[in-house]
Amino acid sequence: MEEGNVKEALKKCAVGFGTSEVVEEYAVEDGELKLVKRKVTRRDIPPDIKAVRMLLDGDDVSAMSDEQLESERQRLLKCLKEEGDD
């Protein structure tokens, strides 16, 4: 995985994301496989505080309180949203 891809994946984890899982069931009808059932499940993955910590790049996060980390997460979310709007 390239460095840029890792950073993008880390940003995605830091802000949370949605994903879909598709399960399809097939049966043989008249000698052919036919789709008989398709289920799509949507899941929302919440933001990950560990990913936020990693994005802080060298800042000493071990001394930060949960409130400070949450504040920094909100700041990063705002920056990432603004970056995505460009």
Order of alpha helices (4+ residues) and beta strands (2+ residues): alpha-beta-beta-alpha-alpha
